[in-house]
Amino acid sequence: MRILVLPASLFLVILLAACSSGGGEGGDLDVVLDEYSVVTDLDALPEGPIKFDIKNDGAVKHELLIVRSDIPGAELPTKDDGSFDEGAGGVDVQREIDDIEAGDETSRSYELDPGNYVLLCNIVDGETSHYALGMWTQLTITPEE
C-alpha cells in the first residue's frame, strides 16, 4: 500500500507546482534605439519576468524609459521643449535606463504588471527632443492565463 501513496503524493506536488502562479511566462524583448526610433521585436508579452535586451544602434547617446499609461505614445503629455512630461497625470514611469552610449548594449530584467506601456527616449539635445522626433513605441503586457 505504501508504494501507491508515494506516487499519488508526488503527482499531487507536480500538479500543484504546474498550476501555481508566480514566475509567469514573460520572455525576452529585443529593443533597438536609433535616430530617432525605438524598435522592438514584439509588441506584446505575457506578464512575468521580462528581459530587455537593449542596443543603441544610433550615433548619439539614448535612454530608455518604460512608462505605464493608457495614453497612446503619440499623445503623451509634453513639456515646452517637446520632451515627455514624466510627472504628468495618467502616466507612471516604471523604469529608466540612462546613458546608453552609441554602439552600447545592455540587458535588464523586470516584472511588469499587465497593461499598456510606452518605451521611449526622453533625452533633449539642445532644442531637439528625442521623444518629439518619434522615438517611442507601444508595448502591451497581457495577463497570465
C-alpha positions as CSV (number, residue, x, y, z in Angstrom):
1,M,0.0,0.0,0.0
2,R,2.9,2.4,0.7
3,I,4.1,2.2,-2.9
4,L,0.8,3.6,-4.1
5,V,0.8,6.5,-1.6
6,L,4.2,7.9,-2.7
7,P,3.4,8.2,-6.4
8,A,0.0,9.8,-5.6
9,S,1.7,12.3,-3.3
10,L,4.4,13.0,-5.9
11,F,1.7,13.5,-8.6
12,L,-0.2,16.0,-6.4
13,V,3.0,18.0,-5.8
14,I,3.8,18.2,-9.5
15,L,0.2,19.2,-10.3
16,L,0.2,22.0,-7.7
17,A,3.5,23.3,-8.9
18,A,2.3,23.4,-12.5
19,C,-0.9,25.2,-11.6
20,S,0.6,27.8,-9.2
21,S,1.2,31.3,-10.2
22,G,4.5,33.0,-9.7
23,G,7.3,33.3,-12.1
24,G,4.8,33.6,-15.0
25,E,5.8,33.4,-18.7
26,G,7.3,36.7,-19.5
27,G,10.0,36.5,-22.1
28,D,12.8,38.3,-23.9
29,L,12.3,41.6,-25.7
30,D,14.9,43.0,-28.2
31,V,14.9,46.8,-28.1
32,V,16.9,48.8,-30.7
33,L,17.4,52.5,-30.3
34,D,18.4,54.7,-33.2
35,E,18.0,58.2,-34.5
36,Y,15.0,58.6,-33.9
37,S,13.2,55.4,-33.3
38,V,12.6,52.6,-30.7
39,V,12.1,49.3,-32.4
40,T,11.1,46.1,-30.6
41,D,10.9,42.6,-32.0
42,L,7.5,42.1,-30.2
43,D,4.6,44.4,-29.4
44,A,3.1,42.2,-26.6
45,L,4.4,39.8,-24.0
46,P,2.6,37.8,-21.2
47,E,3.2,39.1,-17.7
48,G,6.2,37.6,-15.9
49,P,9.9,38.2,-15.9
50,I,10.8,40.2,-19.0
51,K,14.4,40.5,-20.1
52,F,15.0,43.7,-22.1
53,D,18.0,43.3,-24.4
54,I,18.7,46.9,-25.4
55,K,21.1,48.1,-28.2
56,N,21.9,51.6,-29.2
57,D,22.4,51.4,-33.0
58,G,22.5,55.2,-33.2
59,A,25.3,57.7,-33.3
60,V,24.3,59.6,-30.2
61,K,23.5,58.7,-26.5
62,H,20.0,57.5,-25.8
63,E,18.0,56.3,-22.8
64,L,15.0,54.0,-22.4
65,L,12.0,54.9,-20.2
66,I,9.4,52.2,-19.6
67,V,6.1,54.1,-19.0
68,R,2.8,52.6,-18.0
69,S,-0.1,54.5,-19.5
70,D,-3.3,54.1,-21.4
71,I,-2.5,57.3,-23.3
72,P,-1.2,56.4,-26.8
73,G,2.5,57.1,-27.3
74,A,2.0,59.9,-29.7
75,E,-0.3,61.7,-27.3
76,L,1.7,61.6,-24.0
77,P,1.8,64.9,-22.2
78,T,4.9,67.0,-23.0
79,K,6.8,70.0,-21.7
80,D,7.5,73.2,-23.6
81,D,10.7,71.7,-25.1
82,G,8.7,68.7,-26.6
83,S,10.0,66.2,-24.1
84,F,7.7,63.8,-22.4
85,D,6.4,65.2,-19.0
86,E,7.4,62.4,-16.6
87,G,5.4,64.0,-13.7
88,A,2.1,64.4,-15.6
89,G,-1.1,62.7,-14.6
90,G,-2.1,59.4,-16.3
91,V,1.5,58.2,-16.7
92,D,3.7,56.1,-14.4
93,V,7.4,55.8,-15.2
94,Q,8.2,52.3,-14.2
95,R,11.9,52.1,-15.1
96,E,14.6,54.3,-16.6
97,I,17.8,53.1,-18.2
98,D,20.0,56.2,-18.6
99,D,23.0,56.9,-20.8
100,I,23.2,54.1,-23.3
101,E,26.1,55.3,-25.4
102,A,26.3,54.9,-29.2
103,G,27.1,51.3,-30.0
104,D,26.5,50.1,-26.5
105,E,24.3,47.1,-25.5
106,T,22.8,46.3,-22.1
107,S,20.2,44.0,-20.6
108,R,17.8,44.5,-17.7
109,S,15.1,42.2,-16.3
110,Y,11.9,43.5,-14.8
111,E,8.4,42.2,-13.8
112,L,5.7,44.4,-15.3
113,D,2.1,44.2,-14.4
114,P,-0.5,43.6,-17.2
115,G,-1.3,46.9,-19.1
116,N,-0.2,49.3,-21.8
117,Y,3.3,50.7,-21.9
118,V,5.3,53.2,-23.9
119,L,9.0,52.7,-24.4
120,L,10.7,56.0,-25.2
121,C,13.8,58.1,-25.2
122,N,13.4,61.4,-23.4
123,I,16.7,63.0,-24.0
124,V,16.8,66.6,-25.1
125,D,19.8,67.6,-27.2
126,G,19.9,71.4,-27.4
127,E,16.4,72.1,-28.7
128,T,15.8,68.6,-30.0
129,S,13.6,66.3,-28.0
130,H,14.1,62.6,-29.0
131,Y,10.6,61.8,-27.9
132,A,9.1,64.6,-30.1
133,L,11.0,63.3,-33.1
134,G,9.2,60.0,-32.7
135,M,11.5,58.0,-30.5
136,W,8.9,55.8,-28.8
137,T,6.9,52.6,-29.3
138,Q,4.0,50.8,-27.7
139,L,4.2,47.5,-25.6
140,T,1.4,45.5,-24.1
141,I,1.8,43.2,-21.2
142,T,-1.0,40.6,-21.2
143,P,-2.4,38.8,-18.1
144,E,-1.0,35.3,-17.4
145,E,-3.6,32.7,-18.4
